[in-house]
Amino acid sequence: MAITEQPIINVRGSKVALGPLCQKHLPQFWQWFNDLEVTCTYNPRWSPMSWENLENWYTRATKNEKIFAFAVYELLEMKLIGCTMLLDVNPFHRIADLDIIIGEKSLWRQGLGSEAVKLTLDYGFMILSLCNIMLTVYSFNKAGIRAYEKAGFREFGRRKKARRFGNRICDLVYMECLEADIEDPHLSRLFPEESKE
């Protein structure tokens, strides 16, 4: 099977696109997962990641039927910048958790993460028929909280003093987004409304 130079794209936005997470991405993720500046809001243990653990992470992300994982590309150069995941997808209760990592630090604070989250929500609501998608974020991650709010999430609770980072203690913030919170879903064009006669 020939592999094209251009990545496969599932969902395209105005700044980013989502596509399948592939094994060829692993060297880049290995660098990101071992950069403490990238993982300080992602991995509370701040532990080094071995190649073997990275392969296990990839296997879980791509083989588990309850996980839908996407590579995130910056559209101008089609550059890999991170990934998003819908975790613990429960089709009966129509719920899931969301996870994201944007590892390309040169592109932080440009709205790319927010759009990647919006596209992932759109996929969850429009394609998987979910009703509620939740995430947790550390209270010190103000930029992350703003990005999630911009994407449609709202805080619904906190677990006080639940995470320790060195000598710092922070809250674990619980946020959720409902299907009704998303205005003009990007993927709605795939399902045109039936004409009323």
N, C-alpha and C positions, 0 to 999 in steps of 0.2 A: 504494500500500500504506500503510495507516494504521499509525503507530507509537504504541504504547501508552505511557502515562506510566510504568507500572511496568516495570522491566527484565525481560527474559526470563531465566529461571533454569534451568540444567541440573542442578545439584547443590546441595542445601540442607543445611547443617549446623545446629548449635545457635546459633552466633554469626555465621557468615558464609555466603554463598552464592556459587556460581560461575555465570557466564553468558557469553554470547558477547562478545568484545571488539569494540567498534563504533567507527565513525569519529567519532561524537559525543563519545567519550571523549577525543579527542586534545587539546583545550585543557587538560584537567586533567593529562594525562600530560606535556604540554609544561612546565607549571609544576613538576611533580615532577622531571623529568629535568634541570631547570636549578637545582634546589635542592641545593647541595653536601652539606648534612646528610643528605639522602635518598640521594644517589648515591655517597657515600663508600665504601659497601660494595658498590656495584653497578658503578661505572664507574671503573676504576683510572686513567684519564687525567684524570678530573675536567674533561672538556672541555665547553664550552657546546654545547647541541644546537639547531640551527636547525630551523625549521618543516619545511624540505625533508627534513632527516635524520629527523625524527620521522615524516613521511609514508612514508619508505622503510622505517623500522622497522615501522610498522603494516602496510605491504604485505607485508613478509617474514613477519610474525607471522600474517597472516590468509590468505595465498595459498600459502605453502610447505606441501606435503603432509607434510613431516617435522616440522612444528610444530603443536602443539595449544595454543592460547592462550585463557585465560579472564580475564574481568574479575572482580574480587573485590569483593563488596558486604558491608557491615556490615548485619546483618539488621534491627535495630531501626528504622532510618530508611531502609533500602535505599540507603545512601550508597556511592558508588564509593570504594574505599580503595586499590586497587592492581590487580595482575595476577599470575597464575602462568602458566608455560609448561612444556610438555614439548617438549624440543628434540632434534633428531637422532634422532627415533623410528625404530627399526629393527625392523620386524615380523618379520624372519627370525630375528635373534638375540634379539629380545624385550627390547631395552634402550632407554633414553632418558636424557637429562639433564634436570634440573629447574632452573628459574629462577623467582625471585619478587621482586617489589618491592611493599612497602607504603608508599605515599607519604603517607598521611594521618597526620602526626606526632602529632596529638592522640590517636590510637588505638593508638600503639605500646605494647608491654609489657602487653597485655591478653589475650594468647593468640590473637588473631585470625589472625596470620601462621601459627602452628602449625596451626590448624584448616584454613586455606586449603591448606597443604601436605598435610595428611592427606587432604583431599577430592581434591586433584589426584593424589596417589598412588593413592587408591582408584579414580579414573577410569582411570589408567594400567594398574593391575593387573586390575581387573574388566571394563573396557570394551575396552581395547586389548590385553589378554592379555600384558602385559609381565611379565618376571621380575625385572629389576634396573633400578633408577632411581638415577642418580648425580648428585651436585652437587659444586661446589667452593665454598669459603668462606675468607675471609682469617682468619688466626689471631687477629687483634686483635678480631674480631667475636664476642665471647664470648656476647652475647645471641642472635645468630643461630645459633651452634653449639648452644646450649641448646634453642632452638626447634626446630631440625632433629632433635636427639636426642629431644625430646618427641614429634615426629611419627613417629619410627621409624627415623631414619637413624643409622648408626654410622660412626665414622672408620675408614678402612682404610689411610691413608697420608698422607704430607706431602711436599711439595716444599719443601725448606728455603730460606729467604731468597730467595723467588721473586718477591716483589712489593715495589716501593718506593713509598712515599707521602711525598714531601718527603724528610726526613732519616730516616724510619723504614723499616725493612726488616721484612717479615713473611713467615711461611710461607703456602703455599697448601695448605689442608686438603682432602683428598678424603674424601667421605662417600658411602655407598650405603645403599639400602633394598631388601630382597628382598621378594617377594610373601609369603613365609612369616612375615615380621616384622610384618605387619599383622594385628592381632586384631580380629575382628568387623567386617569391611569394611562401610562404610555402604551401599554399592550392592549388597551381596549379596542384599538383599531383592528385587531385580529378577529374580533367578535362583533361585527356590525349588528346593530339592533334590527330585528325583523320589522318590516314595514307594517303599519297598522292599516287594516282595510275597514 
